């Protein structure tokens, strides 16, 4: 690749590149192509790297820093050091669903209990490099948590914008970090439009606006970890939740990069997407054979996936079709069932997005779109403690009794009969 952008490389990152027309730009705070208005992404000239190089790195996502758009020096970073979360062998869930080999990549173990800590970590590194003193975002909740916490740790100001009807848990777990929290009377797409205007008028680093090309690359570390934790090999399939669509595309990018670098053997894999029916523009486009994503007004309990006009939707469609996967959607009732099924089989309490993934996987199995013998990894992107309202109606005491053994014995016999 011949690079015409006139800024120094950052690690192996050499330029920003338009995803549509391939025009190159400097590694600055840009996110849209001046030529065709296409989105920008990071372009690399990767240097040789070995498994041993990675394994010798930190016990965090920074073990992959050579493959990310960051200045080398992981041990000096002031952030929260996310990543290297558990890959759980889900034998009980596999038995319940009648499948051969199933794993759950549980990103609820990150510092603010969602995968967003990964993307914020990379965005913050570039925000600091570019001289921003204030880090901001538009969020459906998890990103707000992460931006507020990561900025606090790094000694930066934060300003986060969220829909005012967000789950109470996500409001509290953002406000507690002391930054500025702006609640908007509207949905996420309204919030995002406002943030685009604010980003144009204020010298702030918006992680998912002017820093978006860097931010998005943090999601690759989910795919890197899955491959490493499987013993340096790729699974047959991955099921990813779809909000903007970025996570799904970046897991695919991670698998392709590892293959090209010789870190894993080339192996065919399928990428599947999961959405809630109340906000399923990408699933509807896939199911109807369309290439255009038609925006929708979100109406679902899965608020972390409630993006009616997903920026990476077309690219998610491309990945799913290229890998022979599929995109499904499930009702809110099925989302709750998915949360409960994962909790009761594997002891993992997922937020609503995880319920979407489990329920969609079950539906795709029933439809014959995923083979039960395919080794599959389900991505759980957040902690169920953030979305307690979703299961409040169904998760209650089995019995309420006085402090009497006879009363307990009688009631226990009734419920176990």
Beta strands, then each sheet from edge to edge (+ up, - down):
strand 1: 13-18
strand 2: 24-25
strand 3: 40-44
strand 4: 86-89
strand 5: 102-106
strand 6: 134-139
strand 7: 157-163
strand 8: 180-184
strand 9: 205-206
strand 10: 237-241
strand 11: 270-276
strand 12: 327-330
strand 13: 376-380
sheet 1: 2+ 1- 3+
sheet 2: 4+ 5- 13- 10- 11- 12-
sheet 3: 8+ 7+ 6+ 9+
end
